[in-house]
Amino acid sequence: MCKNCFGTSWFFHPSGHGYVLAFVYIRINSGKRYINFGKMMTIGTVLCGVISVRAERSHCSEMLTQILFGERFMIHESNGEWLFVECLHDGYEGFIASNHLFVSEQCDKPTADVMAVTTAPLAIASKLSDGSNVYLPAGSLLHNYDAATGISETAGLKLQHDPNTVICGSFMKPLAAMTVAYSWINSTYLWGGRTVFGVDCSGFVQLIYRLSGLELPRDSAQQMIMGEEVPFVQQAKAGDLAFFQEEDGRVSHVGLITGPGKIIHCSGSVRADLLDQQGIFDATTGKYTHKLRLIKRVELNTRTMISQQVFTK
């Protein structure tokens, strides 16, 4: 069963407790656990710039992804120094150290009080309590943001922000988000990264889309499920997603089309290159670096609104 709400696709959750956003439904059908609506859950909210999510209970373990300030996660297991968590914005699971700066609460559903997003590659906010700085990467979620005062209150933490580093309300138009994307040029590649100090290809795309007030899944293969296919590169528009494949056909790379024959993506670093029906062309070396698989246009009705996240309806 499908329900449409604010242009976003909803499916009735099999638990019978309410509706779930389409991309979460995709995760469920892919073998992920259910979000157990109607029963008490432990939800954490990040209160520092970034938290690393690990594959195992060790700081030496692979970093799967990062959780940014204001993002929420469900705590499934607690084992002393480590917590097994699930990110509510994209369903990623892994381990975080229990001594990271976050707060947790018991609730029967995640709330949806996000009202603003930081846009600067690195924004500096100050605590109202003592004036100390808090460093926020682009894409951080500010809860209960007051545009008139520039003050947010996230899980009890009140911060003063520079309004020039925050966008709220209608968020950015796609072309404006593309301009912000270019401010990431030369940011280094980091597996699992989601900040200007280190980002992977799908994390970069996910964050730029967030600036439009819209969410994508975390991995390129998951992102490829979204939207409608654009048959020819000549028909692509700024903001369309281009996906690239390995020799075995596996999708392993994604980038943002910024204009006719142009793409910005993260490969070694965030960079701008040329794009045609064959793939990404590096004008410096005179060689193709990635083989084009397909182009997708993710319209509003197949995206997830940032202000909605996951909650019962």
C-alpha positions as a Python dict, from the first residue, in 0.01 Angstrom:
ca = {
    (1, 'M'): (0, 0, 0),
    (2, 'C'): (136, 342, -93),
    (3, 'K'): (48, 684, 42),
    (4, 'N'): (166, 1016, -98),
    (5, 'C'): (246, 1291, 151),
    (6, 'F'): (404, 1626, 55),
    (7, 'G'): (518, 1473, -275),
    (8, 'T'): (697, 1185, -103),
    (9, 'S'): (611, 816, -148),
    (10, 'W'): (504, 627, 166),
    (11, 'F'): (437, 256, 217),
    (12, 'F'): (230, 105, 496),
    (13, 'H'): (471, -59, 741),
    (14, 'P'): (415, -436, 785),
    (15, 'S'): (399, -389, 1164),
    (16, 'G'): (67, -210, 1115),
    (17, 'H'): (177, 91, 1320),
    (18, 'G'): (205, 351, 1045),
    (19, 'Y'): (367, 460, 720),
    (20, 'V'): (734, 448, 626),
    (21, 'L'): (922, 647, 364),
    (22, 'A'): (992, 475, 33),
    (23, 'F'): (1370, 449, 69),
    (24, 'V'): (1330, 285, 410),
    (25, 'Y'): (1087, 38, 252),
    (26, 'I'): (1356, -44, -3),
    (27, 'R'): (1599, -116, 282),
    (28, 'I'): (1343, -344, 449),
    (29, 'N'): (1293, -547, 132),
    (30, 'S'): (1671, -572, 99),
    (31, 'G'): (1698, -762, 427),
    (32, 'K'): (1749, -476, 674),
    (33, 'R'): (1580, -483, 1014),
    (34, 'Y'): (1243, -319, 1069),
    (35, 'I'): (1210, 7, 1258),
    (36, 'N'): (974, -114, 1526),
    (37, 'F'): (702, 149, 1534),
    (38, 'G'): (484, 159, 1846),
    (39, 'K'): (752, 18, 2078),
    (40, 'M'): (1005, 208, 2284),
    (41, 'M'): (1339, 273, 2113),
    (42, 'T'): (1662, 436, 2225),
    (43, 'I'): (1741, 723, 1989),
    (44, 'G'): (2073, 910, 1997),
    (45, 'T'): (2140, 1260, 1862),
    (46, 'V'): (2496, 1364, 1769),
    (47, 'L'): (2617, 1676, 1952),
    (48, 'C'): (2971, 1693, 1811),
    (49, 'G'): (3087, 1764, 1456),
    (50, 'V'): (3120, 1405, 1340),
    (51, 'I'): (3121, 1047, 1473),
    (52, 'S'): (3284, 757, 1289),
    (53, 'V'): (3080, 441, 1238),
    (54, 'R'): (3301, 129, 1241),
    (55, 'A'): (3256, -221, 1102),
    (56, 'E'): (3379, -378, 1427),
    (57, 'R'): (3426, -279, 1791),
    (58, 'S'): (3764, -117, 1735),
    (59, 'H'): (3900, 223, 1637),
    (60, 'C'): (4130, 33, 1398),
    (61, 'S'): (3831, -119, 1220),
    (62, 'E'): (3706, -4, 879),
    (63, 'M'): (3510, 321, 887),
    (64, 'L'): (3179, 251, 715),
    (65, 'T'): (3037, 603, 732),
    (66, 'Q'): (3017, 908, 954),
    (67, 'I'): (2728, 1062, 1148),
    (68, 'L'): (2715, 1442, 1152),
    (69, 'F'): (2597, 1691, 1413),
    (70, 'G'): (2222, 1671, 1466),
    (71, 'E'): (2176, 1340, 1289),
    (72, 'R'): (1993, 1071, 1480),
    (73, 'F'): (2058, 703, 1523),
    (74, 'M'): (1885, 410, 1686),
    (75, 'I'): (2084, 218, 1946),
    (76, 'H'): (2025, -154, 1896),
    (77, 'E'): (2293, -289, 2129),
    (78, 'S'): (2513, -150, 2405),
    (79, 'N'): (2828, -333, 2506),
    (80, 'G'): (3045, -124, 2736),
    (81, 'E'): (3271, 92, 2518),
    (82, 'W'): (3079, 31, 2194),
    (83, 'L'): (2723, 74, 2067),
    (84, 'F'): (2568, -95, 1766),
    (85, 'V'): (2360, 172, 1592),
    (86, 'E'): (2146, 235, 1284),
    (87, 'C'): (2149, 580, 1122),
    (88, 'L'): (1792, 702, 1084),
    (89, 'H'): (1860, 917, 778),
    (90, 'D'): (1997, 638, 557),
    (91, 'G'): (1975, 307, 747),
    (92, 'Y'): (2351, 249, 771),
    (93, 'E'): (2453, 23, 1061),
    (94, 'G'): (2776, -16, 1255),
    (95, 'F'): (2958, 48, 1581),
    (96, 'I'): (3032, 381, 1748),
    (97, 'A'): (3236, 445, 2062),
    (98, 'S'): (3014, 513, 2361),
    (99, 'N'): (3229, 806, 2477),
    (100, 'H'): (3141, 1021, 2175),
    (101, 'L'): (2939, 1334, 2246),
    (102, 'F'): (2572, 1254, 2198),
    (103, 'V'): (2255, 1230, 2401),
    (104, 'S'): (2001, 949, 2395),
    (105, 'E'): (1636, 926, 2484),
    (106, 'Q'): (1363, 667, 2499),
    (107, 'C'): (1075, 722, 2257),
    (108, 'D'): (825, 527, 2052),
    (109, 'K'): (899, 717, 1730),
    (110, 'P'): (1172, 947, 1600),
    (111, 'T'): (1059, 1309, 1589),
    (112, 'A'): (1094, 1545, 1293),
    (113, 'D'): (1206, 1884, 1425),
    (114, 'V'): (1494, 1951, 1184),
    (115, 'M'): (1453, 2300, 1045),
    (116, 'A'): (1794, 2399, 904),
    (117, 'V'): (2115, 2264, 754),
    (118, 'T'): (2468, 2407, 759),
    (119, 'T'): (2602, 2487, 413),
    (120, 'A'): (2959, 2611, 468),
    (121, 'P'): (3228, 2342, 433),
    (122, 'L'): (3306, 2411, 799),
    (123, 'A'): (3077, 2630, 1010),
    (124, 'I'): (3168, 2757, 1356),
    (125, 'A'): (2887, 2793, 1609),
    (126, 'S'): (2913, 2894, 1973),
    (127, 'K'): (2746, 2746, 2279),
    (128, 'L'): (2511, 2987, 2452),
    (129, 'S'): (2607, 2832, 2785),
    (130, 'D'): (2977, 2921, 2782),
    (131, 'G'): (3063, 3076, 2445),
    (132, 'S'): (3291, 2786, 2341),
    (133, 'N'): (3309, 2689, 1975),
    (134, 'V'): (3142, 2390, 1810),
    (135, 'Y'): (3270, 2298, 1463),
    (136, 'L'): (3001, 2181, 1224),
    (137, 'P'): (3066, 2019, 884),
    (138, 'A'): (2841, 2095, 589),
    (139, 'G'): (2515, 1906, 609),
    (140, 'S'): (2487, 1920, 987),
    (141, 'L'): (2123, 1920, 1099),
    (142, 'L'): (2008, 2203, 1325),
    (143, 'H'): (1699, 2126, 1529),
    (144, 'N'): (1449, 2395, 1632),
    (145, 'Y'): (1634, 2666, 1442),
    (146, 'D'): (1511, 3025, 1483),
    (147, 'A'): (1601, 3220, 1171),
    (148, 'A'): (1533, 3552, 1344),
    (149, 'T'): (1797, 3496, 1614),
    (150, 'G'): (2027, 3239, 1447),
    (151, 'I'): (1986, 3011, 1750),
    (152, 'S'): (1923, 2637, 1734),
    (153, 'E'): (1841, 2394, 2011),
    (154, 'T'): (1943, 2036, 1935),
    (155, 'A'): (1874, 1782, 2210),
    (156, 'G'): (1904, 2056, 2471),
    (157, 'L'): (2222, 2211, 2327),
    (158, 'K'): (2168, 2575, 2229),
    (159, 'L'): (2401, 2717, 1965),
    (160, 'Q'): (2445, 3059, 1809),
    (161, 'H'): (2505, 3039, 1434),
    (162, 'D'): (2623, 3272, 1161),
    (163, 'P'): (2310, 3297, 942),
    (164, 'N'): (2533, 3303, 633),
    (165, 'T'): (2633, 2942, 703),
    (166, 'V'): (2278, 2809, 749),
    (167, 'I'): (1987, 2748, 518),
    (168, 'C'): (1636, 2681, 637),
    (169, 'G'): (1278, 2676, 517),
    (170, 'S'): (1270, 2599, 144),
    (171, 'F'): (1642, 2509, 134),
    (172, 'M'): (1846, 2555, -184),
    (173, 'K'): (1743, 2536, -545),
    (174, 'P'): (1933, 2264, -735),
    (175, 'L'): (2153, 2512, -923),
    (176, 'A'): (2249, 2685, -599),
    (177, 'A'): (2339, 2347, -449),
    (178, 'M'): (2566, 2285, -749),
    (179, 'T'): (2749, 2609, -666),
    (180, 'V'): (2809, 2483, -314),
    (181, 'A'): (2934, 2154, -458),
    (182, 'Y'): (3218, 2340, -629),
    (183, 'S'): (3333, 2476, -292),
    (184, 'W'): (3433, 2115, -214),
    (185, 'I'): (3687, 2102, -499),
    (186, 'N'): (4018, 1944, -382),
    (187, 'S'): (3861, 1783, -74),
    (188, 'T'): (4040, 1451, -38),
    (189, 'Y'): (3881, 1110, -89),
    (190, 'L'): (3817, 914, 229),
    (191, 'W'): (3635, 581, 238),
    (192, 'G'): (3322, 631, 447),
    (193, 'G'): (3385, 1005, 481),
    (194, 'R'): (3112, 1270, 479),
    (195, 'T'): (3301, 1594, 552),
    (196, 'V'): (3514, 1838, 355),
    (197, 'F'): (3820, 1690, 527),
    (198, 'G'): (3752, 1353, 367),
    (199, 'V'): (3456, 1227, 165),
    (200, 'D'): (3371, 940, -67),
    (201, 'C'): (3178, 969, -393),
    (202, 'S'): (2834, 871, -263),
    (203, 'G'): (2877, 1066, 61),
    (204, 'F'): (2952, 1378, -142),
    (205, 'V'): (2641, 1334, -357),
    (206, 'Q'): (2427, 1260, -51),
    (207, 'L'): (2539, 1579, 125),
    (208, 'I'): (2489, 1808, -174),
    (209, 'Y'): (2136, 1674, -221),
    (210, 'R'): (2070, 1740, 148),
    (211, 'L'): (2130, 2110, 86),
    (212, 'S'): (1817, 2102, -131),
    (213, 'G'): (1630, 1973, 174),
    (214, 'L'): (1622, 1621, 33),
    (215, 'E'): (1779, 1291, 128),
    (216, 'L'): (1937, 1007, -71),
    (217, 'P'): (2052, 664, 47),
    (218, 'R'): (2420, 626, 139),
    (219, 'D'): (2576, 398, -128),
    (220, 'S'): (2593, 458, -502),
    (221, 'A'): (2420, 126, -574),
    (222, 'Q'): (2134, 229, -343),
    (223, 'Q'): (2117, 578, -492),
    (224, 'M'): (2086, 425, -838),
    (225, 'I'): (1746, 282, -740),
    (226, 'M'): (1604, 631, -701),
    (227, 'G'): (1446, 839, -976),
    (228, 'E'): (1390, 795, -1347),
    (229, 'E'): (1650, 707, -1608),
    (230, 'V'): (1772, 973, -1851),
    (231, 'P'): (1845, 783, -2175),
    (232, 'F'): (2109, 1013, -2323),
    (233, 'V'): (2379, 1226, -2162),
    (234, 'Q'): (2274, 1513, -2390),
    (235, 'Q'): (1937, 1518, -2212),
    (236, 'A'): (2089, 1543, -1865),
    (237, 'K'): (2032, 1848, -1644),
    (238, 'A'): (2226, 2000, -1358),
    (239, 'G'): (2158, 1792, -1048),
    (240, 'D'): (2111, 1460, -1230),
    (241, 'L'): (2311, 1165, -1097),
    (242, 'A'): (2556, 978, -1320),
    (243, 'F'): (2652, 623, -1220),
    (244, 'F'): (2959, 433, -1335),
    (245, 'Q'): (3044, 65, -1347),
    (246, 'E'): (3340, -167, -1314),
    (247, 'E'): (3431, -423, -1580),
    (248, 'D'): (3204, -678, -1413),
    (249, 'G'): (2907, -440, -1436),
    (250, 'R'): (2906, -353, -1066),
    (251, 'V'): (2816, 9, -993),
    (252, 'S'): (3097, 161, -789),
    (253, 'H'): (3093, 535, -855),
    (254, 'V'): (2852, 828, -871),
    (255, 'G'): (2881, 1195, -957),
    (256, 'L'): (2670, 1507, -998),
    (257, 'I'): (2607, 1647, -1343),
    (258, 'T'): (2652, 2024, -1325),
    (259, 'G'): (2579, 2123, -1685),
    (260, 'P'): (2611, 2002, -2045),
    (261, 'G'): (2907, 1764, -2060),
    (262, 'K'): (3019, 1852, -1707),
    (263, 'I'): (3038, 1652, -1386),
    (264, 'I'): (3169, 1698, -1034),
    (265, 'H'): (3262, 1386, -839),
    (266, 'C'): (3504, 1250, -580),
    (267, 'S'): (3780, 1030, -719),
    (268, 'G'): (4108, 1079, -534),
    (269, 'S'): (3962, 1420, -449),
    (270, 'V'): (3655, 1620, -536),
    (271, 'R'): (3712, 1734, -893),
    (272, 'A'): (3537, 1863, -1203),
    (273, 'D'): (3566, 1665, -1526),
    (274, 'L'): (3406, 1621, -1866),
    (275, 'L'): (3126, 1372, -1929),
    (276, 'D'): (2996, 1208, -2245),
    (277, 'Q'): (2804, 890, -2335),
    (278, 'Q'): (3119, 685, -2281),
    (279, 'G'): (3200, 815, -1935),
    (280, 'I'): (3419, 1059, -1744),
    (281, 'F'): (3701, 1213, -1944),
    (282, 'D'): (4008, 1357, -1772),
    (283, 'A'): (4124, 1643, -1996),
    (284, 'T'): (4462, 1655, -1819),
    (285, 'T'): (4559, 1298, -1902),
    (286, 'G'): (4346, 1268, -2216),
    (287, 'K'): (4193, 943, -2087),
    (288, 'Y'): (3857, 810, -1973),
    (289, 'T'): (3857, 726, -1603),
    (290, 'H'): (3507, 587, -1543),
    (291, 'K'): (3264, 397, -1766),
    (292, 'L'): (2911, 539, -1769),
    (293, 'R'): (2635, 297, -1663),
    (294, 'L'): (2331, 525, -1656),
    (295, 'I'): (2196, 866, -1556),
    (296, 'K'): (1908, 913, -1313),
    (297, 'R'): (1689, 1215, -1245),
    (298, 'V'): (1563, 1212, -889),
    (299, 'E'): (1246, 1419, -884),
    (300, 'L'): (1073, 1541, -571),
    (301, 'N'): (824, 1254, -551),
    (302, 'T'): (1106, 997, -527),
    (303, 'R'): (1320, 1187, -277),
    (304, 'T'): (1294, 1193, 100),
    (305, 'M'): (1222, 1529, 257),
    (306, 'I'): (1485, 1617, 517),
    (307, 'S'): (1224, 1762, 753),
    (308, 'Q'): (1020, 1441, 754),
    (309, 'Q'): (1280, 1167, 813),
    (310, 'V'): (1117, 854, 960),
    (311, 'F'): (808, 882, 1178),
    (312, 'T'): (458, 741, 1209),
    (313, 'K'): (175, 894, 1016),
}
